[in-house]
Amino acid sequence: MKQRGTARQACLATLIAALLLAGTAARADAPKSITVATEGGYEPWNLTLPGGKLSGFEPELMEDLCRRMAVTCRLVVQNWDGMIAGLNAGKYDVIMDAIVITPERKKVVTFTEPYAETPASFIAVKGALLPPASGANRIIKLHDEEKEIRAAIAPLKAALKGKTIGIASGTVYTPFIDKYFKDVADIREYNNSADAILDLQLERIDAVFDDITFASSTLARPENSNLSFSGPQLGGPVWGEGEAMGLRHSDTDLKAMLDKAIRAALADGTVKKLSEKWFKTDVTP
């Protein structure tokens, strides 16, 4: 009996030691510092202040998440059109730039749980195309049904016939605009959304299509008081599962850490608070 008990205790001690070792190894594998790439010019999601400091909804949310994860975070600026390639080349660990989850992007990056979900809209000079929609017609929820989409955008296509549409290249909206509007309008792609707005002001294009939060921030600026939303906002599953951070497929430990921190920030209202601060509305998924 004594020898059996001693053997049992020895086995138990070995098991506990193994579990402790496994926990230590897991913590050792977890990153202590990460580099996060963002555009730094997609206001109010992210922006560059005078002096070079990054601010906006995403940098402030990232600061909160890094504090929860107890890791050091460094934010760097990267143009959107090279962001995913830079991630997979190892230039940084995370990309955070209002990136919508799509099946195509899942093939090249792993996404965290979404922290936002937003519709999109056209912007044009006031009175040039369609007036902003209001009430129940303000937001049209679209799925992947071809008939539903074509019926919803028919008035927009009629208004944009013969016009030029500006859009940032490589966004979730770019293939949508190419597919449904290139038969009636010229499509001009830009490296970033701010350049498209500049050309709209210079009357080089007739409309810009972009995320509603970027659009709202743009229209709030005094120099853009001549611009307005044109037609309804388009939202729903057509844009994917929501906005999230992108990581390399191999970074499973980092994904687990970020997912846990995002869930906590959603649960305690931090994401909602930052959303209302920067967007003046709640974009939590």
N, C-alpha and C positions, 0 to 999 in steps of 0.2 A: 504493500500500500504506500509506504513512504517513498520507495523508488518510483512507483507509478506517478505519485503526486509530484515528485521532483521533476520527472520527465515532462509532465504536463506543464509545470511552471516554466521549464526551460523552453518548451515549444511556444508558450504564450509570450515569453520574453523575446524570443526570436521574431515572432510575428509582429509585436509592437515595434521592435527595432526596425524591421523592414518597412512598416508603414511610415514611421518617422523619417526614414531615409528617403522613401518615395516622395514624401511631402517636401523634404528639403531639396530633392532633385527638381521637383516641379517648380519650386520657388526660384531655384537657381536658373532654370530655363526661362523664366519670365523676364522680359526686358526691364531694365532699370531706367532706360531713357529711350525716347522715340523721336523721330523727325517727321513732322507733318507738313505736307505741301498743300498750299491753297493759292488761289489766283491773286488775292489781294486787291481785286478791282471789280468784284461782283457785289456791289453794295445793295442791300445791307447784310447779305450773307457774310461777306468778308470785304474789308477795305484797308487801304494803307493811309495812315494818318501822316500829317507833316512831321518829318523827322524819321519816317520809315517804320514806325510801329504798326503792327497789324491789329485790327479791331473788327467789330461786327458780331453778328449772331454766332457764327461758327468758331472764331477764335475765343470768344468768351465761354462758349459751351465746352470747347476743348480744354480750356484752363480748368474748368470744373471737373471734367472727366479725369484729367491727369492727376488732380488732387485726390480724387476718389481711388485711383489706381496706385497712388503713391509712386509715380514715376516722373521723371523730368522730361518735359516736352519742349521741342524747338520747332518753331514755325518758319517755313521758308516759302518764298514766292515762286510760282511756276505757271507759265501760260497753260491754259486749259488744253490746247491741242496736243501738247506733249506730256501731259500729266500721267496718263496711264502707262505710257512707254517708260517714263522715268521711274515710276514705281517698280515695274518689273525688272528694270535695269539696276535696281538697288540704290538709287540716288536718295531715297527717303523710304519711310516705313508705312506711312498712311497718306491717303489723299482725301481731302475734305473740301468740297467746292460745290455744294448743292447738287451732288451727283445722284441722279435717279437710278434706282435699281432696274435693270432690264435683263432679259434672258441672254442677249448678245454680250453684254458687259460681264455677266456671270462666267462666261467662258474664259475671260482673261484676268479677272480679279475676283476676290472673295469680298462680300459685303458684310458689314455689321448689321445689326438690327436697325431699321429706319428710325430717324429722330424727327422727321418732318414729312409733310405731304401737301403739295401745293398745285393749284391750277395754273394755266398760262393764258395769255391774251395778246391781241394785236394792239400796237400803239401807233397813232397817226396824228397829223396836225388836226386840231379841232375843226370839225365840220368838213374835213376832206373826204372821209369815207363813211363809216356808220357811227351813230351816236352810241355812247356806252349803254349797255343793257342794265336794267334795274329790276328789283323785285325778284319774283320767282324765276325770271329768265336770265338773271345775272350770271349764274353758273350752270353750264350744261355738262352733265356727267356722261362721259363716253366710255364704251367698252371696246372690244375688238371687232364688233360687228360692222362689216363694210356698209351695209344699207343704213344703219343708224348714224354712222359718221358722216356719210355723204349727205344725208338729209339735214343734219345739224349744221354743217358748214356751207350749205348751198347759198345762203344770203351773203356770207363772207366771200365766197368765190365770185359772186356777181359783182360785189363792191370792188374787188381787187383785180378784175379783168383788165388786162393791159397795163397793170401797175408793176412796180418793182418792190419785192419784199426782202428785207434784210434780216439775217439770222446768224447767230454765233455758230461757227462750225463745230461739229462733233458733239452737239447736245442731243438730248433725247427728242427734242422738237425738230431737229434738222431733217431726218427721214420723213417725218409726218408732213412737213411743208413741201418737201420735194415730191412726195407721192400725190398729195391732194391739190397742190396749187401750181405746179410747174406747167400744167396744160393751159393755164389762164394768165399766169404772171411770170416775170423774170425773177429768179431767185439769186440773191447775192449773199455769199457767206463772208463772215468776218472772224478774225482771231478772237475777238471778245465782244461782248454786248455793248460796251461803252462806245466802241468805234461805230457800231451800227446806229446808235442814237445820234452820234455826231453827224453822220451822213444824212440822217433823217432831217436834222435841223438845217443842213446845207442843201436840202431838196434834191439830193442825189438819188434817194429812194423814197418810196411813198408810205411804207409801213415797216414796223419791226415786230417780230413775234418772239415773246420771251416769258419767263417765269413771272407770275403776278407780284411776287415780293420785290423782285428787282424793278419791275415796272412801277410799282407804287412809290418806291424810293426815288426813282428817276423823275417821276411826275411831280414829286413834292418839291423839287428844286426850283427856285425862282426863274432860272434861265430856261426852264422847260415848261413854263406856264402856258405856252401855245400848243402843247401836246395833250392828248387825252387817250383813254382806252377807246378802242374801236370795236363795237359789237360785244358779244358775250364772252365770258371767261370759259375756257375749256378745261375740264378736269376729269378725274376718275381713273380707272384702271388702264386707260389708253396710254398713260404716262409711266406705267410700271407700279412698283410696290411702295414708292416713296423715296425720299432722299436719305442717303447713308454714306458712311465712310468706306473707302476701298482699301483692300490689303492684298498682299501676295497670297496665293493659295496655300503656301507652305507655312504661313504665320498663324497657326491654329491657337497657340497660347495667347498671342496678342488679341486675336478675335474674341476669345473667351473673356479676356479682361475688359475689353471695350464693350462687349454686349452686356456684361454685368453692370458696368458703370452707366451705360445708357438707360437700362431698365430702372436703375435707382434714380437717375435724374428725371426720368419720366414720372416715376411713382411719387416723388416728393414735390413735384410741381416746378422744378428748376427749368425744364425745357419750356414749359408754358410761360413762365415768368420772363425768360429771355426772348421768347417769341413775341410776346406782347410789347416788350421794350423796343425791339428792333423792327418788327413788322406791323405793329399796332393791331395784330390779330393773332389768334391761336392757330398755329400750323402743326400741332402735335398730331401724329398719326393715330 
